[in-house]
Each structure stands twice: as structure tokens, then as C-alpha cells.
């Protein structure tokens, strides 16, 4: 499937397991706190794809996941899903030194490593089965809202892409169900997540370890936490309560991020 993705795209993989940090190819993300202390964020990016155009080099981050991982702008807003934009930020800040042209964000995507079971009937052709598998393994994330660029990512797109989270109308416009953002929104997202990271680092340096897990619908931060035996979080105790989070529409998230950005000006 990955090979088929590459065949259908004009974006080419340029690096795998790309590190940013002391021993990485790129410098770490440096978070400077009000106290003057500095936090160095390091990491490793599974795959980086690139497309060279007259405007610059468009980069696309691909992160492989073994479990289901959907992309929700609302989760980014709450600080639950900041990995992809942080990876993109690391290249956005340092990647331009490797290229003669400006570095531009093309997208950031999750790819689920899976062998899906396709439910159908005995009359399904091999081609239909392959297409069903492609749909199951369609990448999720956020793309630059540029139809020309979307077609570069999937040169076989006809309506809804089976590779990326995008759909194009017959009049060559992006459909509303596409997961895409403008260049200005990508910049806003980058700035907002930088603030989130700084706030998190501040809390870490202050030693803030209050027991305050989140709950969103039927999911909580306790689901995969290894420290339950230590914190012994118990909602029957008055001082133990979940921080309730609720999904927000994308338009509301962009508006809230814009308002937050205005406070920082």
C-alpha cells in the first residue's frame, strides 16, 4: 500500500527516521521559559516527503501508527494531539538550511500499519478488494488547502481520494469534508502549539503533578497510564475529578486559536 501511495504521488520520500536534537540531523526545538531556563525538545520523524515547486519546497510529515489514530483539530486545541505539528515545526524552523528554496508545509499525516479485514461478498473482484483495502488504510491528518498540491499528493484523485483525507468537486474545488488548512492557519497552528509546549514545560519545571486526568466521551488519560497504582485516582474521593473535554467544530477551534493569538500580540 505504501508503494502504491508513492506511485500515485509526486511527493517523494527524502528521509526516514529523521532525528531532531543533539545527535539528530536537525536542531532541537528550544523552548525558552520566562525564568530564563531553556527546554530542548528532541524527537524522531518516521518519514519526510517533499515536492519542489517554483514557490518553494513543500514538506509532508508521515507518522506510522500501529493503532487507530484519527486526526482531530479539537484534540490539537486541547493539547492531546500535538505530535505531528511539533514534528513539522522542527523541520519548518531548521529545514530551510538544507534547501535553496523556502520550506513550506504541505501536510502532516498518520499512516496506520495494519492488515485490514474487508467485509464484502464472494462476487467482489480483486480490484474492488484492493480499493477497499486502500480506503481502510487511507492516511489521516491535515493538508494544505491547495487543490493543485492535493493533486500532486494523489495524481489519480477523482472525487474522494483513497490515499489522503481530501475530496475534490467536479468544478475543481476542495470539498468541505477535506481535512485541510490554509498556509495562514498552519502558521497559527504552529504558534498555538508552541505556546502549549511552553505552558507544559512551565508546569513541569514548577513540579506541578496534580492528579487531574481528562475525560472526553468514553476516553480518559487513565486508559493507557502506567501510574494508576501510584496516583490511585478515584472519583469517589471529593478531590479527584476528571477534567471534562468536549469536541469542538473546526471553525470554532480556528476562532479560539485566533483569539488566543490576539492576546499574544
Protein Blocks (a to p, Z undefined) as FASTA:
>chain_A
ZZmmmmmpcbdcfbehiaedjklmbdcdddddfkopacddddddfbacddddfkbccddd
ddddfbdcdddfklmmnopammlmmmmmmmmmmmmmmpcbdcddfbdcdddddddddddd
fklcfklmmmmmmmmmpccddddddfklmmmmmmmbghjafkbccdddfkopacfkbccd
dfklmmmmmmmmmmmmmmmmmmmmnopacdcdddehjbcfklmccklmmnopafkbmklc
cdddddddfklmmmmmmmmmmmmZZ
